[in-house]
């Protein structure tokens, strides 16, 4: 009886969250340019935008990745989005913009410095 009550409570707590993941579920079912449909699924949620941007980046479409990362950042700046956006701009040859975004990402989350140094994205501090 207690398990049923706990399961019902969990369902009531999680039910409002289910629509928020519609964009992510749509991305898993789609390919390529269809990802734009998933981005429209839940306005205001950056996760579908970041997922679509990451897929575009992995496919070598850095301009589309930058566009989607910019849209996600406009909804609420996050340091990991700054870093991913910087990498996309670096591939597009916009080194100054990429450097500024990396610096901003590290300023927002100083722990990123060590991780980015370890991956060779930025030079180690002397």
C-alpha positions in Angstrom: 0.0 0.0 0.0 2.9 2.3 0.9 4.6 1.7 -2.5 1.4 2.6 -4.4 1.1 5.8 -2.5 4.8 6.7 -3.1 4.4 5.8 -6.8 1.3 8.1 -7.0 3.1 10.9 -5.3 6.1 10.6 -7.6 3.8 10.7 -10.6 2.0 13.8 -9.4 5.4 15.5 -8.8 6.8 14.5 -12.2 3.8 15.0 -14.4 4.3 18.8 -14.9 7.8 18.1 -16.1 6.8 15.7 -18.9 6.0 18.4 -21.5 9.4 20.1 -20.9 11.2 17.0 -22.3 9.2 16.9 -25.5 11.9 18.8 -27.4 14.6 16.4 -26.4 12.5 13.4 -27.2 11.7 14.9 -30.7 15.5 15.4 -31.3 16.2 11.7 -30.6 13.7 10.8 -33.3 14.8 13.3 -35.9 17.8 13.8 -38.2 19.5 16.8 -39.7 17.4 19.8 -40.6 14.3 18.3 -38.9 15.9 19.3 -35.5 14.4 22.7 -36.1 11.0 21.2 -35.3 12.2 20.0 -32.0 13.5 23.4 -31.1 10.0 24.8 -31.5 8.5 22.1 -29.3 8.9 23.9 -26.0 9.7 27.6 -26.2 11.9 28.9 -23.4 13.7 25.6 -22.8 17.3 25.8 -23.8 17.9 22.0 -23.8 16.5 21.3 -27.3 18.5 24.3 -28.7 21.7 23.1 -27.1 21.0 19.5 -28.3 20.3 20.7 -31.8 23.4 23.0 -31.8 25.6 20.1 -30.6 24.3 17.9 -33.3 25.0 20.6 -35.9 28.5 21.1 -34.5 29.2 17.3 -34.7 27.9 17.3 -38.3 30.3 20.1 -39.2 27.6 22.8 -39.6 29.4 25.4 -37.4 27.3 28.3 -38.6 24.0 26.5 -37.6 25.6 25.5 -34.3 26.6 29.1 -33.6 23.1 30.3 -34.4 21.5 27.8 -32.1 24.0 28.3 -29.3 23.4 32.1 -29.6 19.6 31.5 -29.3 20.1 29.3 -26.2 22.5 31.9 -24.6 19.9 34.7 -25.2 17.5 32.7 -23.0 19.9 32.7 -20.1 23.7 32.8 -20.3 25.5 29.6 -19.1 29.2 29.2 -19.2 29.1 25.8 -21.0 27.1 27.4 -23.8 29.7 30.2 -24.0 32.4 27.6 -24.4 30.5 25.6 -27.1 29.7 28.9 -28.9 33.4 29.8 -28.8 34.4 26.5 -30.3 31.9 27.0 -33.2 33.1 30.5 -33.8 36.7 29.3 -33.8 35.8 26.8 -36.6 34.3 29.7 -38.5 37.5 31.6 -38.2 36.2 34.2 -35.8 39.1 33.9 -33.3 38.6 37.2 -31.4 35.0 36.4 -30.8 35.9 32.9 -29.7 38.5 34.1 -27.3 36.1 36.6 -25.7 33.5 33.9 -25.3 36.0 31.5 -23.7 37.2 34.2 -21.3 33.6 35.0 -20.4 32.8 31.3 -19.8 35.8 30.9 -17.6 34.9 34.1 -15.7 31.4 32.7 -15.0 32.7 29.3 -14.0 36.4 29.4 -13.0 36.5 25.6 -12.7 36.2 25.4 -16.5 39.8 26.8 -16.7 41.3 23.5 -15.5 39.1 21.4 -17.7 39.7 23.5 -20.8 43.5 23.4 -20.1 43.4 19.6 -19.7 41.6 19.3 -23.1 44.0 21.6 -24.8 41.4 24.1 -25.7 43.2 26.9 -23.9 46.8 27.3 -22.8 47.8 26.4 -19.3 48.5 29.3 -17.0 52.2 29.8 -16.1 
